[in-house]
């Protein structure tokens, strides 16, 4: 059964699928504006925590990293800048537990600022269709 409320039945040049914006006209995957704003707000909270030397729950850091890993589909430059924060988090979890809190280190804060600038530009990532367009055109 087709669910009409979840279907797009008209031709479109872009669509939000799995919380990512697929731009068929330019062949790119983008982060939708609402997800970008949420990610930027989270980054600002972590940067502020580093500046004030406040502890952040490890679970909150893990949740952030999970969301950012998913966004790497649209922004391929993110993973290297997530590495230091992930390494710091794993170190705390191994020493204490998932219920612990951690400080955001200065290096991770610098990485977060770089991620912030990448997300601000939101250039997108090229994607390829599984079936080449030339084959589709020949079939008609």
N, C-alpha and C positions, 0 to 999 in steps of 0.2 A: 504494500500500500504506500503510495506517495503522500508525504506530509506537505501539503501546499504551503503551510505557514513557514516551513523551513526550506522551501524550494525557490529557486530563481528561474522563472519560466521565460523571461525576456532576454534577448542578447545583451551582454554587458561587457564593458571594458575593464572593470575591476570588481572584485568581490572580497568580502571578508570570509575567510575559511580557516577554522581552527585558531581564531584570534590573530590571524595575520592577514594583511591586505595583499591580495594577489592582483598585480597590475598587468593585465594581458596585453595592453597596448605597448608597453615598454619592456615586457618580459622580466619584471622584477617583483620581489617579495619585499613588502615594507611593514614596519611596525605601525599599527593604527594609532592615531593621535591619543586616544584614551589610555592605551597601554603604555605609550611613551611617557605620558604625564605621570602615570602611577610609578613607573620605573625611575623617572627623574626625582619624584618626591621621596622615594625610598633612598636613593643615593644621597639626597640632601640630608636626610635624617642620619645616615651613617657618617657623613662628613661632619655634621654638627656634633655627633657623639664623640668623634675623634678629637675635635677641637676642645670640647668640654671635658674630655677624658671620662666620659660616661660609659658604663658597661652596657652591652647589648646582649640579649638572650641569644644563645647559639642557635636555637630553633628558628629565630627570626632571620638570622644570617643564612641558614640553610634554605629557608623558604625563598629568600631573595635570590640566592644562587640558582635555585631550581627554575625560577621564573626567567632569570637572565639567560640560563642555558637554552631555554626554549626560544628566546628572542635571537639567539645566535643564528637561527635559520635565516633571519632577515638581515642581520648585521654580522658578517663573518669576522670582523676585527675585534669582537668582544672577548673571546675565550682567553687570550693571553693576559688580559687585564683582570680577569676573574681568578686567575691561578693563585695569586698571593693571598687573597681573602679566603679562598677555599683551603689553602694550606694552613693558614692560621686557625681556621675553624676546626679542621681535622685534628690539629695538635691539641686544642682545648678538649675536644670530645675524647680523645685517647687518654688524656691525663685525668680528666674529671668525668663528665657524662654529658648527655644531651640536655640535661636540665641546668647546665652551667651557663654563665654569662662570660662575655669576653670584651676586651678592649679592641677597638679598631686601630691598628698600627698606622703610623705615618705613611709607610710605603703603600699600604692598601688604600689609604685615603687618596694618595696621588693617583693610583690606578682608577679609583672611582671618579675622580675629576676627568680623567681621560675618557672613561666610559660615558660620562655626562656629555662631553663634547661630541663624541661619536653619535650618541642618541639624538642630540640637538640637530645635527645635520640630516640624520635619517635618510641616507642615500639609497638604501635598499640593496638587495642582493639579486643578481641575475639567476633565473631559473630556466630550465629547459623542459619542454613538453616531452613526454615519453615517446610520442609518435611525431616524427618530423612533419611540419606543415606541408612540405612538398608532397608527401604521400597522401595526405588528406585531400589536397587539391586535385591530384591525379585520379582519385577514386570518384570524384563527381564528374 
